[in-house]
Amino acid sequence: MRAIVPGLDVLSPRKRFTPSQVMPKPQGELPVVYGVDPSYRQIAGLRIAAGRFFTPDETSHAAPVCVLGEAARVRLFGLADPLGQFVKVNGQWYQAIGVAGPQAVAQSDVGGLPGQDRNNVLYVPTGAAMFRLEDNYSQFRDDVDGVYIRLKPDADILAAAATVRGILAASHRGAADYAVIVPAELLAEQQRTKRIFDIVMVALASISLLVGGIGIMNIMLASVLERTREIGVRRAIGARRTDIIRQFVMETTLIAVAGGTMGLLLGASMSRLIASFAGWSTIISSGSLALAFSVSVLIGLVSGVYPAMKASRLDPVQALHYE
């Protein structure tokens, strides 16, 4: 595969095995056995906290050695030193030669695969998992259930993924019984989803602002109609058109400022409430608050200009006779 896949750096097969019995008896869930090659440590960025990882020679000889994940170490041996101790997995003994450092745990599914606790794992050589743990009569004795691949920094990820998919399609005779997970593709899909979500949110906010602006305009038009006589009196005693416009624009600004302030308080409270119930992490920046407040005030000002202009154009004589 190294000669076929462009930009391939290292790879490791994986044989995942769920035991039915482990000794010493763990305090909690049974650890999962991962049969991998030594290159898996480089691919997964596995840090060895104590001891060592198994060597290529031990892998080629299917040596009965294992490296404990952090959670597996605690559940099997507690505070005792596990190095040199033996772990019995379904009748097979493995000597602990190392302990892996703690790793991040996926809380949700990634790429359609269920989240796994990579700390509650026993790492053994690939052959030690395939030929020591599998049933002797199993037809899948020499099969692996996964392959980890790391590409070179300058490799074309999409081209390599297409090549791997072609190899799997040919070897599986067209049966879609496999999945190729490319982190770069998952990230790109997440970015596309985020952009769509942003567009939808902007559209909803625009509709809300439009409805709010129409509401402010209707309120001010009704105010102009109800205060026609007041406007006529002010014009009769010397008020200019600019004075009338300034009066109604100021009223519109006060309405917009009050509505914007209440909207900010309500939005911040709702975001905290939703985050507490949904388990999300929400970030409210001062820039977003200033932008939202400025846009709401601007919409209020724009919506109040037309009613103010209409009020300033009223004829004083007709306004004084308005009932």
Secondary structure, DSSP 8 states (H G I E B T S, - for coil): -TTTSTTEEEEEEEEEE--S-EES--SSS--EEEEE-THHHHHHT--EEEE----HHHHHTT-SEEEE-HHHHHHHHTTS--TT-EEEETTEEEEEEEEE------SS-BTTB----TTSEEEEEHHHHHTTTS-TT-TTTT--SEEEEEE-TTS-HHHHHHHHHHHHHHHTTT--------HHHHHHHHHHHHHHHHHHHHHHHHHHHHHHHHHHHHHHHHHHHHTHHHHHHHHHTT--HHHHHHHHHHHHHHHHHHHHHHHHHHHHHHHHHHHHHHT------HHHHHHHHHHHHHHHHHHHHHHHHHHHTS-HHHHHT--
